[in-house]
Amino acid sequence: MELLYQKLKSLQEKKQPIKVGLVGCGQMGSGMVSLVSQMPGLEVAAVAELDLEKAKGAYETAGIPEGKIAVVEDPEKAEDLLGRGKVIICKNALTLVSIPSLQAVVEATGIPRVGAQIALECIFHQKHVIMLNVETEVTVGWILKKMADKTNVIYTVSAGDEPGAIKELYNFASSLGFSVVTAGKGKNNPLDLDATPDECQEEALRKDMNPKMLTSFIDGTKTMIEMAAVANATGLVPDVPGMHGPKVDVSELTQVLIPKKDGGILSRSGVVDYSIGKVAPGVFLIVTTGKERVRKDLGFYGMGEGPYYLLYRPYHLCSIETPLSVARAVLFNEPTLNSEQRVAEVVTVAKQNLDVGVTIDGIGGYHVLGRIYPAQEARKKNLLPLGLAEGGRVKIRVAKGEYITMDMVEPETESTVYQLWKLQESLWQSELKSK
């Protein structure tokens, strides 16, 4: 971290900050604009947002005067204005991606069909892409990483979001040779599988959130997405579809989220899970070691008698930490987290009875929710990936609580996310057959 700070400080002194673009200026995106304004060596040079007033407000809140903010939809003109000390706002994200001097783009829409297109365009334009859009990552992140690797750019999920925070703990523990039993997070909201945007509207307004985003938190979809990202980055798996999600506090984690043979609820070690007890907003790892001397030392350092030990980070700072992922990507060519493999998928479950002809409204809506599932089993059962659900037309009546299969809906096959998913499936199946 000292080296990172020194490099950023040096860029600031040379007046050569890393120029980053932001797609989506909601709660997290607008917060990132203000955070970056106090950092050395980094600048949010352009923001793409359908609501231009929202983008303008984010800059003004960060202390950037109105006279420095330019509304431009032409990339060449935007580049010229950036050279004159302006910052850019635009409606079209493809305008932003085409600005030559931007070195990295943060995708913060949370919409798979948008995130897939923006990530792909970033890779084509040789720009590092940092995803605050984990929804896209768990749908087509595996293929996007492969494409990015071939073009020597970094595709990564952001630090600060729970998957990134968990991966940092995982890297720490694995580097020291510990065996990871469970990686997890605390769920921020009470679980309500029937939550809708209407019911969440008032709370969302108080928290300056999109009601659909809050709904995805409450109905559990977001937790499924986040832990699937962790699974695919580490090889840890869901013990059961949907995970267990016990109601346990921090002090109880090492008694519950451990194998059954030792009094816990897991059928195996090496899993992802979550708690709806008093763990949020923290993330955790449960680890063990077979070395008697290491256990003795852990006891001396106040980690308990074992054999299971808790590594707990009591916070995650979401978009506040995102600029660190930008800097690592640009300066060191390092990702924070991405899909190294495919062991988990988030599949689609009907939130209500869905009649023939219904067009599915997607994540955080009225129609469906997500559930983590072992990837190979999901494909054998032909389950619909949640990231492909939005815009799909129901062909067969689906009962509330039923898993939705690919042949129950007519997906939007022309979308970028669908086309990437089809390519991903083909390559993945080829790799599985070659093993």
Buried (B, 14 or more C-beta within 10 A) or exposed (E): EEEBEEBBEEBBEEEEBBBBBBBBBBBBBBBBBBBBBEBBBBBBBBBBBEEBEBBBBBBBEBEBEEEEBBEBBBBEBBBEBBEEEBBBBBBEBBBBBBBBEBBBBBBBBBBBBBBBBBBBBBBEBEBBBBBBBBBBBBBBBBBBBBBBBEEEBBBBBBBBBBBBBBBBBBEEBBEEEBEBBBBBBBBBBEBEBEBBBEBBEEBBEEEEBBBBBBBBBBBBBBBBBBBBBBBBBBEBBBBBBBBBBBBBEBEBBBEBBBBEEBEBBBEEBBBBBBBBBEBBBBBBBBBBBEEEEBBEEBEEEEBEEBBBBBBBBEEBBBBBBBBBBBBBBBBEEEBBBBBBBBBBBBBBBBBBEBEEEBBBBBBBBBBBBBBBBBBBEBBEEEBBBBBBBBBBEBEEBBEEEBBBBBEBBEBBEEBBBBBBBBBBBEEBEEEEEEE
